[in-house]
C-alpha cells in the first residue's frame, strides 16, 4: 500500500466548530441553573460540556446519527446531550438539551 492508502481522508481535515445561538442559549441557561443550585456546579457543567464538544470535534463520526443527520453525544456526570450536525468541514452544535426533553425539540433544530 502506498502512503495514505487505506486511511480515512477526513482524519486529516481541519474541522471548524459552529455553535448556534440556540445552543449557546441552552449552555448559558443550564450553567445558570446549576450555579443557582450550588456554587461551582455551573462551572463543572461548563467543563463537561466543553470536554464533550472537543471530543465531538476530534471524532465527529464516532457519534450515532439519531435523526435526519443529527448526531448526539452525552455529557459525563450531567443528564444532558449535545446535538450536532456534521458538514463537510464543520461541526454545527444545534443544542444541549436535558435527557428528559421531548425529541421534537432537538429534531426541530436540525
BELBELTA-V480050 format. One record per residue. N is the residue number from 0. NEAR is the number of other ideal C-beta (glycine too) atoms within 12 Angstrom. D_FIRST is the distance of its C-alpha to the first C-alpha in whole Angstrom. Layout:
n->N near->NEAR d_first->D_FIRST
n->N near->NEAR d_first->D_FIRST
This chain:
n->0 near->6 d_first->0
n->1 near->6 d_first->4
n->2 near->6 d_first->7
n->3 near->10 d_first->8
n->4 near->8 d_first->6
n->5 near->9 d_first->8
n->6 near->12 d_first->11
n->7 near->13 d_first->14
n->8 near->10 d_first->15
n->9 near->18 d_first->19
n->10 near->15 d_first->18
n->11 near->9 d_first->18
n->12 near->18 d_first->21
n->13 near->13 d_first->25
n->14 near->24 d_first->27
n->15 near->16 d_first->31
n->16 near->26 d_first->33
n->17 near->22 d_first->36
n->18 near->28 d_first->39
n->19 near->24 d_first->42
n->20 near->15 d_first->46
n->21 near->23 d_first->46
n->22 near->34 d_first->43
n->23 near->21 d_first->45
n->24 near->19 d_first->48
n->25 near->32 d_first->47
n->26 near->33 d_first->46
n->27 near->20 d_first->49
n->28 near->23 d_first->51
n->29 near->33 d_first->50
n->30 near->27 d_first->50
n->31 near->17 d_first->53
n->32 near->20 d_first->54
n->33 near->28 d_first->53
n->34 near->18 d_first->54
n->35 near->14 d_first->58
n->36 near->15 d_first->57
n->37 near->12 d_first->56
n->38 near->10 d_first->56
n->39 near->14 d_first->52
n->40 near->20 d_first->51
n->41 near->23 d_first->50
n->42 near->17 d_first->48
n->43 near->22 d_first->46
n->44 near->33 d_first->46
n->45 near->29 d_first->44
n->46 near->21 d_first->42
n->47 near->29 d_first->41
n->48 near->37 d_first->40
n->49 near->23 d_first->38
n->50 near->21 d_first->36
n->51 near->35 d_first->35
n->52 near->34 d_first->35
n->53 near->19 d_first->32
n->54 near->24 d_first->30
n->55 near->36 d_first->30
n->56 near->29 d_first->29
n->57 near->19 d_first->26
n->58 near->19 d_first->25
n->59 near->36 d_first->27
n->60 near->20 d_first->25
n->61 near->20 d_first->26
n->62 near->27 d_first->29
n->63 near->17 d_first->30
n->64 near->18 d_first->32
n->65 near->23 d_first->36
n->66 near->19 d_first->37
n->67 near->15 d_first->36
n->68 near->21 d_first->33
n->69 near->30 d_first->35
n->70 near->32 d_first->33
n->71 near->34 d_first->35
n->72 near->35 d_first->35
n->73 near->25 d_first->38
n->74 near->31 d_first->39
n->75 near->18 d_first->40
n->76 near->16 d_first->43
n->77 near->28 d_first->45
n->78 near->17 d_first->45
n->79 near->33 d_first->43
n->80 near->36 d_first->40
n->81 near->44 d_first->38
n->82 near->44 d_first->37
n->83 near->40 d_first->35
n->84 near->32 d_first->33
n->85 near->32 d_first->30
n->86 near->20 d_first->29
n->87 near->14 d_first->26
n->88 near->15 d_first->27
n->89 near->20 d_first->30
n->90 near->37 d_first->31
n->91 near->31 d_first->35
n->92 near->42 d_first->37
n->93 near->37 d_first->40
n->94 near->39 d_first->42
n->95 near->42 d_first->42
n->96 near->37 d_first->45
n->97 near->24 d_first->46
n->98 near->18 d_first->45
n->99 near->10 d_first->49
n->100 near->21 d_first->49
n->101 near->11 d_first->49
n->102 near->21 d_first->45
n->103 near->12 d_first->47
n->104 near->23 d_first->47
n->105 near->33 d_first->43
n->106 near->20 d_first->42
n->107 near->17 d_first->45
n->108 near->29 d_first->43
n->109 near->27 d_first->40
